[in-house]
Amino acid sequence: MGAVELRNIVLKYIHTADDHLLRVVKAMIESYQEEEIVAYTVEGKPLTKSEYRQELLAAETEIEKGEYITQEDFEKEAENW
């Protein structure tokens, strides 16, 4: 059974579904999307959407604490490589 046929079958269920089934389907889709690979680390490790969000929050926390290097300082440091 191909994707098109499956999609049509699922749509028939959706069109006749009650609130409970629709909430279950919505939760499953959201969970599935959270586990989708959306980025990769510089080492090549895949990141899911939830892992990517955690990385962003950690980076924002570091910035708020002043744990970063300015562009000028980075360029000076890079001259010594």
C-alpha positions in Angstrom: 0.0 0.0 0.0 1.5 3.3 -1.1 1.6 6.7 0.6 -1.3 8.1 -1.5 -3.6 5.2 -0.7 -2.7 5.3 3.0 -3.3 9.1 3.1 -6.8 8.6 1.5 -7.7 6.0 4.1 -6.5 8.1 7.0 -8.4 11.1 5.6 -11.6 9.1 5.6 -11.1 8.3 9.3 -10.3 11.9 10.1 -13.4 13.2 8.4 -15.6 11.0 10.7 -13.5 11.2 13.8 -14.7 12.4 17.2 -12.8 14.9 19.4 -10.9 12.2 21.2 -9.5 10.5 18.1 -8.6 13.9 16.6 -6.7 14.8 19.8 -4.8 11.5 19.7 -3.9 11.9 16.1 -2.8 15.5 16.7 -0.6 14.4 19.7 1.0 11.6 17.5 1.8 14.0 14.7 3.3 16.5 17.1 5.4 13.8 18.8 6.5 12.5 15.4 7.6 16.0 14.3 9.5 16.5 17.5 11.7 13.5 16.6 12.3 14.7 13.1 16.0 15.5 12.3 16.2 19.3 11.8 19.9 20.1 12.2 23.4 18.6 12.7 26.2 19.5 15.1 29.6 20.6 13.7 30.7 17.0 14.5 27.9 15.7 12.2 25.6 14.4 15.0 21.9 14.7 13.9 19.6 16.8 16.2 15.9 16.4 16.6 13.7 19.4 16.9 13.6 19.0 20.7 17.4 18.6 21.0 17.9 21.6 18.7 15.6 23.7 21.0 17.7 22.6 24.0 20.9 23.6 22.2 19.4 27.1 21.5 18.3 27.6 25.1 21.7 26.6 26.3 23.3 29.1 23.9 21.0 31.8 25.0 21.8 31.2 28.6 25.6 31.4 27.8 25.0 34.7 26.0 23.0 36.1 29.0 25.9 35.1 31.3 28.4 36.9 29.0 30.0 33.6 28.0 30.8 34.5 24.4 33.6 35.9 22.3 33.2 39.1 20.2 33.9 39.1 16.5 36.9 41.3 17.1 38.4 39.0 19.7 37.7 36.0 17.5 39.5 37.6 14.6 42.5 38.4 16.8 42.6 34.8 18.1 42.3 33.4 14.6 45.4 35.3 13.5 47.5 33.1 15.8 46.3 29.8 14.2 
